């Protein structure tokens, strides 16, 4: 927002005007004489051709908060609000309401066949017009397992849509419609990948709580967040470079654009962090750098192939450095494990081997390499490594890792592979005896059935939220079921599907 500008004269500059004694007075006298001579020569001509209107002198403001400054501030506010209104007028018609119909999956008893198809459920989200071919971008979780998809435009027109392709690992999907006849079709431009800085103004447009065409404004609160995404608790990867914003994002905003003041898409709104299931000033958007790579591939190939390194690790913290015996302030990614059969296992990269435990009970494997750069790009956090792999690398490409091992600094080449659909280090491993696990949708089904059987929750359930958590080292889903009157919270074992706790408030 434009603020009134003031220029304050420094004290030293003010004093300089009166600190030269007789020399200063001599200069003033010379200037006055010159002015009188000019007036004698040019004065008559000026007076003959100029109409001079006398008016009483305006009273000078006594302080900065008086009328002159207030007028300037009001003018700036009016200019700003007109700019935002014009921006909305240009962009809003390109943002759509996506209404989805799905079949709820009924419960099944192990050994007695597959679950039966449940009743129809309605859900909705947002999206935006991507190109002139009828493609619309939204979130994967908006259209996941949809039976029918209906797109409603800002002018009231509607059209049925088909899902072209979806990518759970980026939580992006592309749907396609035939534009209604007579409708102006306006794709939104995408910003450059590096267009944002923390503090920049951004606008979110979508359909929160079903309220079509809602515009909210805020700033970029942070950049480079890493957020886990995927189609289940045991099938998740880190989405890098996520934008954090305080622009209000609520249920129904999912899939809608986050735009800059030039009307360009800088991200796709997809998540919030809140204890009250509504905006708490911490919203997240998939960055445009991911859109630039993933969306064209979904349209042309039906999928996007991610580069894969084949190792697990973490950002080095002060506590970890102390336990592992690393030098103070050694920044980078500690290689905890090399995935068997993965690309890194074919290289000289070394993972940890000796298990050590810190004072809080956390365990680390000591002896692994520390990655500090990839292709000469600094790696200070785990998110830096993932960001490079997702936005700049491709399967089959050879990258060079800068690695610190003990007192040595090594350059280790690795030929990247293609990321598996399921992370090998967390999926079912028959030789380890690990069960398959429960994904988010299944956890919600289990929780819903448990609540209905208990009879403790009154009213129709209008929202279901599943959040991954951990209790005493055990992976769980915390499922919240909301009605107009109450909220049920159900804790479900993410491995067995057992209901561990059920409370209603």
Beta strands, then each sheet from edge to edge (+ up, - down):
strand 1: 95-105
strand 2: 117-129
strand 3: 135-138
strand 4: 148-152
strand 5: 158-167
strand 6: 172-176
strand 7: 201-206
strand 8: 214-230
strand 9: 236-245
strand 10: 257-259
strand 11: 265-272
strand 12: 283-287
strand 13: 307-308
strand 14: 311-315
strand 15: 333-338
strand 16: 354-357
strand 17: 363-366
strand 18: 370-374
strand 19: 377-378
strand 20: 398-405
strand 21: 408-415
strand 22: 417-418
strand 23: 463-471
strand 24: 474-482
strand 25: 487-493
strand 26: 499-504
sheet 1: 1+ 2- 3+ 6- 5+ 4- 1+
sheet 2: 7+ 8- 9+ 12- 11+ 10- 7+
sheet 3: 13+ 22-
sheet 4: 14+ 15- 18+ 19-
sheet 5: 14+ 15- 18+ 20- 21+
sheet 6: 16+ 17-
sheet 7: 23+ 24- 25+ 26-
end
